[in-house]
């Protein structure tokens, strides 16, 4: 079952990594008033959103599926 969601989150931590193709991507920890979640920004998406900083408030759209 796939469900589409919209979340408003505060960025808690950003870890940049270099891929084997020498691109930069990021692993982000973000939270709302209920939980903390991990986000992955792949190189193309991270390049567009590179100005994200800790404590920024972001709105994300995504899909979740139950496994």
N, C-alpha and C positions, 0 to 999 in steps of 0.2 A: 504494500500500500504506500503510495507516494503522496506527500502532503506539502503544500507550498506555505512558507512562513515569511514573516517580516519581523525583524528584531531591531530594537534600539539598544546599543551597547556602548560601554565605556572601555577604551583600550587600556589594558593593564600592563602588557609587556609585548615588545616586538623583538624578534630574533631574525636577523638577516642571515641568509646562507648563500653561498655561491654554488651554482649547479655545475655539473661536469662540462657543460657548454659555456661556462663563464658568464652565465646570466645570474642576476640577483633575484631571489625570491624571499618571502618572509613567512614566519610562523608567528601568529598573533594570539595572545590570550586576551579575551574580552569578557565582560560580565555585565549583567543587569542586576536588578534588585533580588533576583531569585537564584541564579546560577552563573558559573563561569564556563565558557566554551572556548575551544581551540579553533582557530581559523587558519587556513592556508591560502596565501596569495601567491599564485604561480607567476613566473616572470612577466608575462604581458600585462596581467592585472596589476601587479605591484608597480610596474613602470608607470602606469596611468595614475596610481594612487600613492605615489612615493612620499607625498607630503604628510602622510598620517603620522601622528605623534602620540606618545603616551598621554592619557587623560582626555584625548579627543572623544567626542561623542559621535558615533556613526550609526547609520541606518543600513541594514543589509537585507537582501531578499535571497531566499534560497529554497531548496527542497530537501526534505528529509524522507527517509524511507525506513520502515521497520524491517529488520533482518531476522 
